[in-house]
Amino acid sequence: FHYYSKFNFEKDAISIKKGCTFPRSELPKDPETNLPFDAMKPVYIEEPCCGSDDTGRNTARTVHDGHMHLILRAFNFGVDALTDEVTPHMDP
């Protein structure tokens, strides 16, 4: 939880298949727009099971800007709960 609570989602992407992160600037380009696939999405997690025809597919493509504060809050909640720094309360 700590790792992702500090993760720079704006600059970095996640590759589950390769077990690493990489700069979003290295995302494959969409041939129609010449922009990185899902470049405007707040989270990019490379599809771990994609074949050569699915290059650039983002598992987190349904995450929108309005969700990010909730996601980061949940990561911080996990950090707090596991470190006993405070008694966490996850209110909606």
TIBA-901997 format. One record per residue (C-alpha): residue number from 0; residue in three letters; x, y, z. Coordinates in pm, 1 decimal, always signed. Layout:
<recs>
k; r; px; py; pz
NUM; ALA; X; Y; Z
...
</recs>
This chain:
<recs>
k; r; px; py; pz
0; PHE; +0.0; +0.0; +0.0
1; HIS; +282.5; +237.1; +86.9
2; TYR; +444.2; +195.8; -256.1
3; TYR; +127.9; +287.2; -446.5
4; SER; +28.8; +563.4; -204.0
5; LYS; +351.0; +739.7; -315.7
6; PHE; +345.3; +623.1; -680.0
7; ASN; +356.3; +893.4; -950.0
8; PHE; +62.2; +785.0; -1166.4
9; GLU; +99.2; +1093.1; -1389.6
10; LYS; +451.7; +1007.1; -1502.9
11; ASP; +474.2; +629.2; -1468.4
12; ALA; +290.0; +324.5; -1599.2
13; ILE; +276.9; -26.3; -1451.2
14; SER; +363.5; -347.8; -1631.8
15; ILE; +237.0; -656.6; -1450.2
16; LYS; +369.1; -881.8; -1726.5
17; LYS; +725.1; -750.9; -1690.9
18; GLY; +703.0; -683.3; -1318.0
19; CYS; +819.8; -323.6; -1346.6
20; THR; +718.5; +34.7; -1398.7
21; PHE; +812.8; +250.1; -1694.4
22; PRO; +768.2; +612.0; -1801.4
23; ARG; +432.5; +684.4; -1961.6
24; SER; +625.0; +860.3; -2237.1
25; GLU; +725.9; +511.0; -2353.3
26; LEU; +367.4; +393.2; -2404.3
27; PRO; +297.7; +250.5; -2750.0
28; LYS; +144.9; +502.7; -2988.4
29; ASP; -202.0; +473.6; -3134.4
30; PRO; -143.4; +473.1; -3512.3
31; GLU; -459.5; +678.1; -3572.2
32; THR; -373.7; +966.3; -3336.4
33; ASN; +3.2; +923.3; -3290.9
34; LEU; -58.7; +970.3; -2917.9
35; PRO; +17.3; +708.7; -2652.5
36; PHE; -270.1; +465.9; -2593.1
37; ASP; -487.4; +593.1; -2306.9
38; ALA; -241.7; +877.7; -2243.1
39; MET; -511.6; +1088.5; -2080.0
40; LYS; -623.5; +823.0; -1832.6
41; PRO; -507.3; +884.7; -1472.8
42; VAL; -379.9; +526.4; -1429.6
43; TYR; -206.5; +307.1; -1686.1
44; ILE; -162.5; -63.5; -1610.1
45; GLU; -45.0; -263.7; -1908.9
46; GLU; -276.3; -553.8; -1990.2
47; PRO; -80.3; -856.9; -1862.9
48; CYS; -234.3; -1107.1; -2105.3
49; CYS; -233.7; -903.7; -2423.9
50; GLY; -109.5; -1043.7; -2749.2
51; SER; +61.8; -854.9; -3026.4
52; ASP; -272.4; -722.1; -3153.7
53; ASP; -357.1; -568.6; -2813.1
54; THR; -40.2; -362.1; -2772.0
55; GLY; -103.1; -69.9; -2542.8
56; ARG; -423.8; -195.5; -2387.2
57; ASN; -479.8; -39.3; -2044.7
58; THR; -633.3; -262.9; -1779.6
59; ALA; -718.7; +50.4; -1579.3
60; ARG; -888.0; +227.3; -1871.8
61; THR; -1215.1; +271.4; -1678.4
62; VAL; -1049.9; +471.5; -1399.0
63; HIS; -1133.2; +840.9; -1436.0
64; ASP; -994.9; +1152.8; -1268.8
65; GLY; -1284.3; +1155.0; -1024.2
66; HIS; -1179.8; +812.5; -895.2
67; MET; -816.5; +895.5; -818.1
68; HIS; -873.5; +1062.2; -481.9
69; LEU; -1070.4; +755.0; -370.7
70; ILE; -799.2; +517.5; -489.9
71; LEU; -521.8; +713.8; -319.2
72; ARG; -731.3; +741.4; -5.6
73; ALA; -774.9; +363.0; -0.1
74; PHE; -397.9; +311.2; -36.7
75; ASN; -334.6; +552.1; +250.2
76; PHE; -602.3; +379.0; +455.8
77; GLY; -418.3; +48.9; +400.1
78; VAL; -87.0; +203.3; +506.5
79; ASP; -241.3; +344.0; +822.7
80; ALA; -420.8; +19.6; +908.2
81; LEU; -107.7; -191.0; +866.7
82; THR; +125.6; +44.0; +1052.1
83; ASP; -115.5; +116.7; +1339.2
84; GLU; -31.7; +488.2; +1310.1
85; VAL; -396.4; +576.4; +1360.7
86; THR; -719.9; +392.2; +1395.3
87; PRO; -839.6; +414.6; +1035.2
88; HIS; -1197.2; +500.5; +951.1
89; MET; -1294.1; +472.5; +587.6
90; ASP; -1599.4; +694.8; +550.5
91; PRO; -1759.9; +732.4; +208.1
</recs>
